[in-house]
Amino acid sequence: MDSVKVAATLAFVGGLALLLAVAVVLLFPAVAPTTPAAAEEEKPAVEITIIGGEIDGKFAFGIQGEDLSSPGPDIRVKVGETVKVTFINIGRIPHSFAVVSEKKFDAPVLFNAAVGSAARPVQPGEQGTTIFKPNKPGIYNYVCQVPGHIELGMYGSLIVEE
Ligand SMILES: [Cu+2]
């Protein structure tokens, strides 16, 4: 091949690659940003530290530095914002943090936003982090998924605004 043909071939291959990249972006615009890997690469717009536990028989959540309350404090974020929640178990028994649509311990987790679970809760004195990007406005619940703990007071609202 002479250099003109090589250049033409390279331009053709380059063009194809570009077309393919554009097609992928157009076909999967909503999917890519919601994967946990993509969310973790971005610097979170909001970082919140939530504490949870049972103090004087009260099962509750709170913002770090403030008192526990039931329901826990409202958490307000915006659609598409990358949110980092660190959950610290300040109680004496295992707890967890999860965003769900319904206040039921076995409700599905939304936005992949959970620290621990009913099966593998966060142990007393331990902490964990979840990074998520809510993609739909609404009023959701955050709860402790250990069975019985929602009923004892471990829930609050996650408000996702436009
Ligand atoms: Cu709990």
Backbone and ligand atoms as CSV (ligand in chain L), in Angstrom:
chain,resi,resn,atom,element,x,y,z
A,1,MET,N,N,0.840,-1.206,0.000
A,1,MET,CA,C,0.000,0.000,0.000
A,1,MET,C,C,0.868,1.246,0.000
A,2,ASP,N,N,0.457,2.218,-0.796
A,2,ASP,CA,C,1.207,3.481,-0.721
A,2,ASP,C,C,0.644,4.311,0.428
A,3,SER,N,N,1.317,5.398,0.698
A,3,SER,CA,C,0.949,6.175,1.893
A,3,SER,C,C,-0.451,6.784,1.781
A,4,VAL,N,N,-0.901,7.060,0.578
A,4,VAL,CA,C,-2.240,7.634,0.418
A,4,VAL,C,C,-3.301,6.618,0.839
A,5,LYS,N,N,-3.077,5.366,0.379
A,5,LYS,CA,C,-4.032,4.305,0.740
A,5,LYS,C,C,-4.029,4.057,2.246
A,6,VAL,N,N,-2.828,4.068,2.844
A,6,VAL,CA,C,-2.721,3.853,4.291
A,6,VAL,C,C,-3.491,4.949,5.033
A,7,ALA,N,N,-3.300,6.184,4.579
A,7,ALA,CA,C,-3.981,7.304,5.230
A,7,ALA,C,C,-5.492,7.173,5.089
A,8,ALA,N,N,-5.935,6.760,3.893
A,8,ALA,CA,C,-7.373,6.615,3.655
A,8,ALA,C,C,-7.940,5.514,4.553
A,9,THR,N,N,-7.189,4.391,4.672
A,9,THR,CA,C,-7.637,3.274,5.514
A,9,THR,C,C,-7.732,3.708,6.969
A,10,LEU,N,N,-6.722,4.412,7.432
A,10,LEU,CA,C,-6.714,4.893,8.817
A,10,LEU,C,C,-7.891,5.827,9.072
A,11,ALA,N,N,-8.154,6.706,8.111
A,11,ALA,CA,C,-9.258,7.649,8.268
A,11,ALA,C,C,-10.581,6.898,8.341
A,12,PHE,N,N,-10.714,5.839,7.515
A,12,PHE,CA,C,-11.934,5.044,7.497
A,12,PHE,C,C,-12.137,4.340,8.843
A,13,VAL,N,N,-11.074,3.703,9.338
A,13,VAL,CA,C,-11.146,2.986,10.614
A,13,VAL,C,C,-11.447,3.966,11.747
A,14,GLY,N,N,-10.791,5.105,11.704
A,14,GLY,CA,C,-11.020,6.131,12.723
A,14,GLY,C,C,-12.462,6.609,12.690
A,15,GLY,N,N,-12.984,6.795,11.509
A,15,GLY,CA,C,-14.366,7.234,11.345
A,15,GLY,C,C,-15.338,6.224,11.909
A,16,LEU,N,N,-15.064,4.951,11.611
A,16,LEU,CA,C,-15.919,3.869,12.141
A,16,LEU,C,C,-15.922,3.867,13.666
A,17,ALA,N,N,-14.749,4.001,14.261
A,17,ALA,CA,C,-14.626,3.997,15.719
A,17,ALA,C,C,-15.414,5.152,16.316
A,18,LEU,N,N,-15.312,6.310,15.678
A,18,LEU,CA,C,-16.030,7.490,16.164
A,18,LEU,C,C,-17.537,7.272,16.088
A,19,LEU,N,N,-17.988,6.717,14.944
A,19,LEU,CA,C,-19.414,6.432,14.769
A,19,LEU,C,C,-19.909,5.476,15.857
A,20,LEU,N,N,-19.110,4.453,16.123
A,20,LEU,CA,C,-19.457,3.445,17.124
A,20,LEU,C,C,-19.563,4.099,18.507
A,21,ALA,N,N,-18.610,4.953,18.821
A,21,ALA,CA,C,-18.612,5.643,20.118
A,21,ALA,C,C,-19.855,6.514,20.252
A,22,VAL,N,N,-20.188,7.231,19.188
A,22,VAL,CA,C,-21.371,8.100,19.209
A,22,VAL,C,C,-22.626,7.246,19.385
A,23,ALA,N,N,-22.677,6.107,18.670
A,23,ALA,CA,C,-23.836,5.217,18.763
A,23,ALA,C,C,-24.006,4.696,20.180
A,24,VAL,N,N,-22.908,4.307,20.816
A,24,VAL,CA,C,-22.969,3.775,22.186
A,24,VAL,C,C,-23.488,4.848,23.138
A,25,VAL,N,N,-22.985,6.067,23.007
A,25,VAL,CA,C,-23.413,7.171,23.878
A,25,VAL,C,C,-24.898,7.460,23.668
A,26,LEU,N,N,-25.328,7.430,22.400
A,26,LEU,CA,C,-26.728,7.719,22.099
A,26,LEU,C,C,-27.652,6.609,22.594
A,27,LEU,N,N,-27.181,5.354,22.471
A,27,LEU,CA,C,-28.024,4.222,22.854
A,27,LEU,C,C,-28.116,4.038,24.361
A,28,PHE,N,N,-27.038,4.345,25.082
A,28,PHE,CA,C,-27.011,4.067,26.521
A,28,PHE,C,C,-26.724,5.311,27.363
A,29,PRO,N,N,-27.418,6.410,27.111
A,29,PRO,CA,C,-27.074,7.628,27.858
A,29,PRO,C,C,-27.399,7.522,29.338
A,30,ALA,N,N,-28.515,6.831,29.673
A,30,ALA,CA,C,-28.930,6.790,31.077
A,30,ALA,C,C,-28.223,5.679,31.838
A,31,VAL,N,N,-27.763,4.682,31.136
A,31,VAL,CA,C,-27.197,3.518,31.816
A,31,VAL,C,C,-25.816,3.806,32.387
A,32,ALA,N,N,-24.977,4.407,31.576
A,32,ALA,CA,C,-23.589,4.594,31.987
A,32,ALA,C,C,-23.410,5.334,33.321
A,33,PRO,N,N,-24.088,6.491,33.543
A,33,PRO,CA,C,-23.811,7.234,34.776
A,33,PRO,C,C,-24.346,6.557,36.033
A,34,THR,N,N,-25.268,5.605,35.908
A,34,THR,CA,C,-25.875,5.029,37.106
A,34,THR,C,C,-25.128,3.786,37.604
A,35,THR,N,N,-24.141,3.310,36.853
A,35,THR,CA,C,-23.394,2.158,37.349
A,35,THR,C,C,-22.554,2.605,38.538
A,36,PRO,N,N,-22.421,1.747,39.544
A,36,PRO,CA,C,-21.653,2.131,40.731
A,36,PRO,C,C,-20.230,2.567,40.378
A,37,ALA,N,N,-19.617,1.883,39.412
A,37,ALA,CA,C,-18.242,2.206,39.051
A,37,ALA,C,C,-18.148,3.647,38.566
A,38,ALA,N,N,-19.111,4.052,37.735
A,38,ALA,CA,C,-19.094,5.416,37.209
A,38,ALA,C,C,-19.313,6.420,38.331
A,39,ALA,N,N,-20.229,6.074,39.255
A,39,ALA,CA,C,-20.530,6.992,40.351
A,39,ALA,C,C,-19.317,7.181,41.251
A,40,GLU,N,N,-18.551,6.114,41.447
A,40,GLU,CA,C,-17.413,6.188,42.353
A,40,GLU,C,C,-16.276,7.030,41.788
A,41,GLU,N,N,-16.218,7.122,40.453
A,41,GLU,CA,C,-15.129,7.883,39.846
A,41,GLU,C,C,-15.326,9.382,40.035
A,42,GLU,N,N,-16.590,9.796,40.177
A,42,GLU,CA,C,-16.861,11.217,40.315
A,42,GLU,C,C,-16.705,11.667,41.750
A,43,LYS,N,N,-16.320,12.919,41.902
A,43,LYS,CA,C,-16.286,13.471,43.254
A,43,LYS,C,C,-17.729,13.744,43.654
A,44,PRO,N,N,-18.155,13.213,44.816
A,44,PRO,CA,C,-19.545,13.408,45.222
A,44,PRO,C,C,-19.881,14.884,45.404
A,45,ALA,N,N,-21.083,15.265,44.982
A,45,ALA,CA,C,-21.553,16.640,45.159
A,45,ALA,C,C,-21.996,16.838,46.605
A,46,VAL,N,N,-22.458,15.760,47.214
A,46,VAL,CA,C,-22.956,15.828,48.588
A,46,VAL,C,C,-22.328,14.704,49.398
A,47,GLU,N,N,-21.841,15.028,50.570
A,47,GLU,CA,C,-21.304,13.996,51.464
A,47,GLU,C,C,-21.994,14.148,52.816
A,48,ILE,N,N,-22.630,13.079,53.241
A,48,ILE,CA,C,-23.403,13.116,54.486
A,48,ILE,C,C,-22.941,11.971,55.381
A,49,THR,N,N,-22.778,12.263,56.654
A,49,THR,CA,C,-22.469,11.193,57.600
A,49,THR,C,C,-23.678,10.999,58.512
A,50,ILE,N,N,-24.223,9.809,58.414
A,50,ILE,CA,C,-25.414,9.449,59.180
A,50,ILE,C,C,-25.000,8.509,60.313
A,51,ILE,N,N,-25.546,8.770,61.482
A,51,ILE,CA,C,-25.306,7.854,62.596
A,51,ILE,C,C,-26.604,7.096,62.880
A,52,GLY,N,N,-26.477,5.923,63.386
A,52,GLY,CA,C,-27.669,5.152,63.720
A,52,GLY,C,C,-27.377,4.237,64.875
A,53,GLY,N,N,-28.399,3.994,65.656
A,53,GLY,CA,C,-28.205,3.094,66.779
A,53,GLY,C,C,-29.382,3.138,67.718
A,54,GLU,N,N,-29.157,2.535,68.859
A,54,GLU,CA,C,-30.224,2.523,69.871
A,54,GLU,C,C,-29.622,3.111,71.142
A,55,ILE,N,N,-30.197,4.235,71.547
A,55,ILE,CA,C,-29.702,4.953,72.723
A,55,ILE,C,C,-30.872,5.069,73.690
A,56,ASP,N,N,-30.674,4.615,74.920
A,56,ASP,CA,C,-31.749,4.630,75.929
A,56,ASP,C,C,-33.008,3.959,75.391
A,57,GLY,N,N,-32.822,2.869,74.687
A,57,GLY,CA,C,-33.977,2.130,74.181
A,57,GLY,C,C,-34.625,2.736,72.956
A,58,LYS,N,N,-34.046,3.869,72.468
A,58,LYS,CA,C,-34.616,4.545,71.308
A,58,LYS,C,C,-33.827,4.122,70.066
A,59,PHE,N,N,-34.525,3.582,69.070
A,59,PHE,CA,C,-33.860,3.173,67.826
A,59,PHE,C,C,-34.028,4.314,66.841
A,60,ALA,N,N,-32.931,4.858,66.345
A,60,ALA,CA,C,-33.062,6.076,65.545
A,60,ALA,C,C,-31.837,6.350,64.684
A,61,PHE,N,N,-32.008,7.327,63.787
A,61,PHE,CA,C,-30.917,7.820,62.944
A,61,PHE,C,C,-30.669,9.282,63.277
A,62,GLY,N,N,-29.521,9.784,62.877
A,62,GLY,CA,C,-29.221,11.208,63.047
A,62,GLY,C,C,-28.079,11.619,62.140
A,63,ILE,N,N,-27.871,12.932,62.034
A,63,ILE,CA,C,-26.708,13.458,61.315
A,63,ILE,C,C,-25.564,13.495,62.314
A,64,GLN,N,N,-24.375,13.152,61.878
A,64,GLN,CA,C,-23.233,13.155,62.791
A,64,GLN,C,C,-23.099,14.527,63.458
A,65,GLY,N,N,-22.920,14.536,64.755
A,65,GLY,CA,C,-22.797,15.793,65.490
A,65,GLY,C,C,-24.119,16.254,66.082
A,66,GLU,N,N,-25.198,15.613,65.651
A,66,GLU,CA,C,-26.516,15.953,66.201
A,66,GLU,C,C,-27.090,14.745,66.924
A,67,ASP,N,N,-28.230,14.962,67.591
A,67,ASP,CA,C,-28.863,13.869,68.318
A,67,ASP,C,C,-29.566,12.902,67.363
A,68,LEU,N,N,-29.769,11.704,67.863
A,68,LEU,CA,C,-30.592,10.751,67.120
A,68,LEU,C,C,-32.043,11.183,67.229
A,69,SER,N,N,-32.816,10.876,66.202
A,69,SER,CA,C,-34.249,11.166,66.278
A,69,SER,C,C,-35.015,10.124,65.469
A,70,SER,N,N,-36.281,9.966,65.796
A,70,SER,CA,C,-37.145,9.077,65.038
A,70,SER,C,C,-38.450,9.797,64.738
A,71,PRO,N,N,-38.823,10.016,63.463
A,71,PRO,CA,C,-37.994,9.653,62.310
A,71,PRO,C,C,-36.675,10.415,62.285
A,72,GLY,N,N,-35.729,9.873,61.525
A,72,GLY,CA,C,-34.436,10.540,61.377
A,72,GLY,C,C,-34.592,11.828,60.579
A,73,PRO,N,N,-33.538,12.622,60.512
A,73,PRO,CA,C,-33.601,13.892,59.788
A,73,PRO,C,C,-33.850,13.682,58.285
A,74,ASP,N,N,-34.581,14.632,57.672
A,74,ASP,CA,C,-34.773,14.567,56.217
A,74,ASP,C,C,-33.419,14.752,55.532
A,75,ILE,N,N,-33.173,13.932,54.527
A,75,ILE,CA,C,-31.969,14.113,53.702
A,75,ILE,C,C,-32.460,14.618,52.358
A,76,ARG,N,N,-31.990,15.807,51.954
A,76,ARG,CA,C,-32.422,16.390,50.669
A,76,ARG,C,C,-31.279,16.405,49.677
A,77,VAL,N,N,-31.523,15.826,48.510
A,77,VAL,CA,C,-30.511,15.826,47.446
A,77,VAL,C,C,-31.218,16.145,46.130
A,78,LYS,N,N,-30.412,16.326,45.081
A,78,LYS,CA,C,-30.987,16.632,43.774
A,78,LYS,C,C,-30.813,15.456,42.808
A,79,VAL,N,N,-31.743,15.358,41.878
A,79,VAL,CA,C,-31.669,14.317,40.850
A,79,VAL,C,C,-30.331,14.429,40.113
A,80,GLY,N,N,-29.692,13.301,39.919
A,80,GLY,CA,C,-28.459,13.276,39.135
A,80,GLY,C,C,-27.211,13.651,39.904
A,81,GLU,N,N,-27.401,14.043,41.162
A,81,GLU,CA,C,-26.278,14.435,41.999
A,81,GLU,C,C,-25.607,13.179,42.562
A,82,THR,N,N,-24.303,13.195,42.636
A,82,THR,CA,C,-23.610,12.066,43.241
A,82,THR,C,C,-23.558,12.282,44.753
A,83,VAL,N,N,-24.136,11.335,45.465
A,83,VAL,CA,C,-24.279,11.462,46.922
A,83,VAL,C,C,-23.433,10.383,47.596
A,84,LYS,N,N,-22.678,10.809,48.582
A,84,LYS,CA,C,-21.886,9.849,49.353
A,84,LYS,C,C,-22.410,9.845,50.781
A,85,VAL,N,N,-22.896,8.707,51.207
A,85,VAL,CA,C,-23.376,8.578,52.588
A,85,VAL,C,C,-22.446,7.637,53.344
A,86,THR,N,N,-21.933,8.142,54.449
A,86,THR,CA,C,-21.181,7.289,55.364
A,86,THR,C,C,-22.117,7.003,56.529
A,87,PHE,N,N,-22.286,5.729,56.808
A,87,PHE,CA,C,-23.157,5.333,57.921
A,87,PHE,C,C,-22.294,4.778,59.053
A,88,ILE,N,N,-22.491,5.331,60.243
A,88,ILE,CA,C,-21.756,4.856,61.416
A,88,ILE,C,C,-22.753,4.250,62.404
A,89,ASN,N,N,-22.487,3.021,62.775
A,89,ASN,CA,C,-23.329,2.377,63.792
A,89,ASN,C,C,-22.798,2.760,65.169
A,90,ILE,N,N,-23.543,3.644,65.854
A,90,ILE,CA,C,-23.110,4.076,67.190
A,90,ILE,C,C,-23.815,3.278,68.286
A,91,GLY,N,N,-24.553,2.255,67.874
A,91,GLY,CA,C,-25.292,1.464,68.859
A,91,GLY,C,C,-24.493,0.292,69.392
A,92,ARG,N,N,-25.201,-0.591,70.091
A,92,ARG,CA,C,-24.551,-1.760,70.694
A,92,ARG,C,C,-24.899,-3.051,69.963
A,93,ILE,N,N,-25.779,-2.920,68.957
A,93,ILE,CA,C,-26.151,-4.098,68.168
A,93,ILE,C,C,-26.040,-3.738,66.684
A,94,PRO,N,N,-26.040,-4.732,65.786
A,94,PRO,CA,C,-25.877,-4.446,64.354
A,94,PRO,C,C,-27.042,-3.629,63.774
A,95,HIS,N,N,-26.703,-2.762,62.827
A,95,HIS,CA,C,-27.689,-1.959,62.109
A,95,HIS,C,C,-27.248,-1.826,60.656
A,96,SER,N,N,-28.128,-1.226,59.827
A,96,SER,CA,C,-27.740,-0.962,58.435
A,96,SER,C,C,-28.411,0.323,57.969
A,97,PHE,N,N,-28.039,0.741,56.774
A,97,PHE,CA,C,-28.642,1.935,56.161
A,97,PHE,C,C,-28.973,1.571,54.718
A,98,ALA,N,N,-30.224,1.802,54.315
A,98,ALA,CA,C,-30.600,1.516,52.936
A,98,ALA,C,C,-31.706,2.463,52.492
A,99,VAL,N,N,-31.652,2.866,51.221
A,99,VAL,CA,C,-32.724,3.679,50.646
A,99,VAL,C,C,-33.703,2.726,49.972
A,100,VAL,N,N,-34.974,2.857,50.354
A,100,VAL,CA,C,-36.013,1.955,49.850
A,100,VAL,C,C,-37.288,2.762,49.561
A,101,SER,N,N,-38.195,2.161,48.803
A,101,SER,CA,C,-39.444,2.872,48.505
A,101,SER,C,C,-40.465,2.687,49.626
A,102,GLU,N,N,-40.402,1.542,50.272
A,102,GLU,CA,C,-41.379,1.226,51.324
A,102,GLU,C,C,-40.664,0.958,52.635
A,103,LYS,N,N,-41.333,1.320,53.733
A,103,LYS,CA,C,-40.740,1.074,55.048
A,103,LYS,C,C,-40.948,-0.375,55.471
A,104,LYS,N,N,-40.306,-1.275,54.717
A,104,LYS,CA,C,-40.340,-2.705,55.050
A,104,LYS,C,C,-38.903,-3.190,55.009
A,105,PHE,N,N,-38.536,-4.029,55.949
A,105,PHE,CA,C,-37.128,-4.432,56.045
A,105,PHE,C,C,-36.641,-5.154,54.790
A,106,ASP,N,N,-37.612,-5.804,54.065
A,106,ASP,CA,C,-37.201,-6.559,52.874
A,106,ASP,C,C,-37.557,-5.836,51.574
A,107,ALA,N,N,-37.854,-4.529,51.651
A,107,ALA,CA,C,-38.141,-3.762,50.433
A,107,ALA,C,C,-36.857,-3.655,49.603
A,108,PRO,N,N,-36.991,-3.648,48.263
A,108,PRO,CA,C,-35.792,-3.560,47.427
A,108,PRO,C,C,-35.032,-2.245,47.653
A,109,VAL,N,N,-33.728,-2.335,47.596
A,109,VAL,CA,C,-32.880,-1.149,47.742
A,109,VAL,C,C,-32.953,-0.328,46.458
A,110,LEU,N,N,-33.087,0.996,46.590
A,110,LEU,CA,C,-33.136,1.890,45.434
A,110,LEU,C,C,-31.778,2.549,45.214
A,111,PHE,N,N,-31.475,2.825,43.963
A,111,PHE,CA,C,-30.249,3.539,43.550
A,111,PHE,C,C,-28.976,2.833,44.008
A,112,ASN,N,N,-29.119,1.570,44.416
A,112,ASN,CA,C,-27.949,0.840,44.914
A,112,ASN,C,C,-27.367,1.536,46.157
A,113,ALA,N,N,-28.249,2.192,46.912
A,113,ALA,CA,C,-27.810,2.979,48.063
A,113,ALA,C,C,-28.002,2.188,49.347
A,114,ALA,N,N,-26.954,1.531,49.792
A,114,ALA,CA,C,-27.049,0.762,51.025
A,114,ALA,C,C,-25.677,0.582,51.654
A,115,VAL,N,N,-25.667,0.624,52.977
A,115,VAL,CA,C,-24.467,0.279,53.744
A,115,VAL,C,C,-24.888,-0.885,54.632
A,116,GLY,N,N,-24.325,-2.050,54.359
A,116,GLY,CA,C,-24.750,-3.243,55.073
A,116,GLY,C,C,-26.096,-3.714,54.538
A,117,SER,N,N,-26.612,-4.759,55.163
A,117,SER,CA,C,-27.902,-5.322,54.758
A,117,SER,C,C,-28.450,-6.084,55.959
A,118,ALA,N,N,-29.645,-6.654,55.793
A,118,ALA,CA,C,-30.198,-7.448,56.892
A,118,ALA,C,C,-29.286,-8.632,57.197
A,119,ALA,N,N,-28.770,-9.250,56.132
A,119,ALA,CA,C,-27.926,-10.437,56.308
A,119,ALA,C,C,-26.521,-10.082,56.796
A,120,ARG,N,N,-26.019,-8.927,56.339
A,120,ARG,CA,C,-24.664,-8.500,56.721
A,120,ARG,C,C,-24.704,-7.056,57.223
A,121,PRO,N,N,-25.279,-6.852,58.397
A,121,PRO,CA,C,-25.383,-5.478,58.908
A,121,PRO,C,C,-24.028,-4.922,59.350
A,122,VAL,N,N,-24.024,-3.631,59.608
A,122,VAL,CA,C,-22.827,-2.949,60.097
A,122,VAL,C,C,-22.729,-3.218,61.604
A,123,GLN,N,N,-21.597,-3.711,62.045
A,123,GLN,CA,C,-21.432,-4.084,63.458
A,123,GLN,C,C,-21.272,-2.838,64.336
A,124,PRO,N,N,-21.556,-2.959,65.627
A,124,PRO,CA,C,-21.426,-1.814,66.542
A,124,PRO,C,C,-20.046,-1.168,66.439
A,125,GLY,N,N,-20.030,0.145,66.313
A,125,GLY,CA,C,-18.769,0.871,66.234
A,125,GLY,C,C,-18.152,0.896,64.842
A,126,GLU,N,N,-18.740,0.147,63.922
A,126,GLU,CA,C,-18.189,0.094,62.559
A,126,GLU,C,C,-18.910,1.106,61.677
A,127,GLN,N,N,-18.337,1.344,60.514
A,127,GLN,CA,C,-18.970,2.244,59.554
A,127,GLN,C,C,-18.748,1.763,58.134
A,128,GLY,N,N,-19.527,2.308,57.226
A,128,GLY,CA,C,-19.392,1.959,55.817
A,128,GLY,C,C,-19.889,3.109,54.977
A,129,THR,N,N,-19.607,3.019,53.675
A,129,THR,CA,C,-19.952,4.120,52.776
A,129,THR,C,C,-20.685,3.601,51.553
A,130,THR,N,N,-21.640,4.397,51.063
A,130,THR,CA,C,-22.279,4.090,49.795
A,130,THR,C,C,-22.280,5.361,48.948
A,131,ILE,N,N,-22.015,5.199,47.662
A,131,ILE,CA,C,-22.060,6.330,46.738
A,131,ILE,C,C,-23.134,6.031,45.719
A,132,PHE,N,N,-24.077,6.952,45.563
A,132,PHE,CA,C,-25.170,6.692,44.635
A,132,PHE,C,C,-25.614,7.973,43.952
A,133,LYS,N,N,-26.395,7.782,42.903
A,133,LYS,CA,C,-26.861,8.916,42.118
A,133,LYS,C,C,-28.351,8.736,41.858
A,134,PRO,N,N,-29.220,9.372,42.661
A,134,PRO,CA,C,-30.658,9.197,42.450
A,134,PRO,C,C,-31.064,9.748,41.085
A,135,ASN,N,N,-31.779,8.941,40.315
A,135,ASN,CA,C,-32.111,9.357,38.948
A,135,ASN,C,C,-33.590,9.686,38.775
A,136,LYS,N,N,-34.328,9.737,39.889
A,136,LYS,CA,C,-35.757,10.026,39.789
A,136,LYS,C,C,-36.209,10.821,41.010
A,137,PRO,N,N,-36.898,11.958,40.797
A,137,PRO,CA,C,-37.340,12.734,41.953
A,137,PRO,C,C,-38.399,11.978,42.749
A,138,GLY,N,N,-38.491,12.275,44.021
A,138,GLY,CA,C,-39.500,11.621,44.839
A,138,GLY,C,C,-39.124,11.663,46.301
A,139,ILE,N,N,-40.033,11.166,47.111
A,139,ILE,CA,C,-39.761,11.058,48.547
A,139,ILE,C,C,-39.592,9.578,48.850
A,140,TYR,N,N,-38.402,9.227,49.243
A,140,TYR,CA,C,-38.073,7.832,49.514
A,140,TYR,C,C,-37.789,7.681,51.010
A,141,ASN,N,N,-37.619,6.473,51.430
A,141,ASN,CA,C,-37.294,6.212,52.830
A,141,ASN,C,C,-35.866,5.709,52.942
A,142,TYR,N,N,-35.232,6.074,54.033
A,142,TYR,CA,C,-34.013,5.341,54.382
A,142,TYR,C,C,-34.339,4.599,55.669
A,143,VAL,N,N,-33.840,3.409,55.752
A,143,VAL,CA,C,-34.211,2.536,56.871
A,143,VAL,C,C,-33.024,1.689,57.325
A,144,CYS,N,N,-33.191,1.097,58.493
A,144,CYS,CA,C,-32.308,0.023,58.929
A,144,CYS,C,C,-33.005,-1.267,58.525
A,145,GLN,N,N,-32.293,-2.122,57.801
A,145,GLN,CA,C,-32.915,-3.340,57.272
A,145,GLN,C,C,-32.893,-4.520,58.239
A,146,VAL,N,N,-32.351,-4.328,59.421
A,146,VAL,CA,C,-32.398,-5.429,60.391
A,146,VAL,C,C,-33.875,-5.594,60.784
A,147,PRO,N,N,-34.422,-6.814,60.634
A,147,PRO,CA,C,-35.853,-7.017,60.897
A,147,PRO,C,C,-36.269,-6.488,62.271
A,148,GLY,N,N,-37.364,-5.711,62.265
A,148,GLY,CA,C,-37.897,-5.165,63.510
A,148,GLY,C,C,-37.436,-3.749,63.817
A,149,HIS,N,N,-36.332,-3.317,63.225
A,149,HIS,CA,C,-35.771,-2.013,63.586
A,149,HIS,C,C,-36.530,-0.826,62.995
A,150,ILE,N,N,-37.175,-1.030,61.842
A,150,ILE,CA,C,-37.998,0.064,61.294
A,150,ILE,C,C,-39.135,0.351,62.274
A,151,GLU,N,N,-39.771,-0.712,62.734
A,151,GLU,CA,C,-40.899,-0.569,63.667
A,151,GLU,C,C,-40.459,0.099,64.964
A,152,LEU,N,N,-39.187,-0.083,65.336
A,152,LEU,CA,C,-38.687,0.522,66.570
A,152,LEU,C,C,-38.231,1.961,66.350
A,153,GLY,N,N,-38.255,2.416,65.085
A,153,GLY,CA,C,-37.962,3.834,64.842
A,153,GLY,C,C,-36.838,4.154,63.873
A,154,MET,N,N,-36.233,3.123,63.298
A,154,MET,CA,C,-35.079,3.411,62.423
A,154,MET,C,C,-35.494,3.656,60.972
A,155,TYR,N,N,-35.981,4.860,60.740
A,155,TYR,CA,C,-36.348,5.263,59.380
A,155,TYR,C,C,-36.329,6.792,59.282
A,156,GLY,N,N,-36.247,7.258,58.046
A,156,GLY,CA,C,-36.294,8.707,57.783
A,156,GLY,C,C,-36.581,8.892,56.306
A,157,SER,N,N,-36.647,10.157,55.865
A,157,SER,CA,C,-36.974,10.442,54.464
A,157,SER,C,C,-35.760,10.915,53.681
A,158,LEU,N,N,-35.634,10.371,52.471
A,158,LEU,CA,C,-34.660,10.873,51.497
A,158,LEU,C,C,-35.491,11.572,50.434
A,159,ILE,N,N,-35.324,12.879,50.335
A,159,ILE,CA,C,-36.114,13.661,49.389
A,159,ILE,C,C,-35.232,14.020,48.203
A,160,VAL,N,N,-35.637,13.521,47.031
A,160,VAL,CA,C,-34.871,13.776,45.808
A,160,VAL,C,C,-35.632,14.823,44.998
A,161,GLU,N,N,-35.008,15.992,44.845
A,161,GLU,CA,C,-35.657,17.110,44.168
A,161,GLU,C,C,-35.131,17.295,42.749
A,162,GLU,N,N,-35.973,17.862,41.889
A,162,GLU,CA,C,-35.579,18.150,40.495
A,162,GLU,C,C,-34.415,19.138,40.477
L,1,CU,CU,CU,-31.080,-1.264,63.170
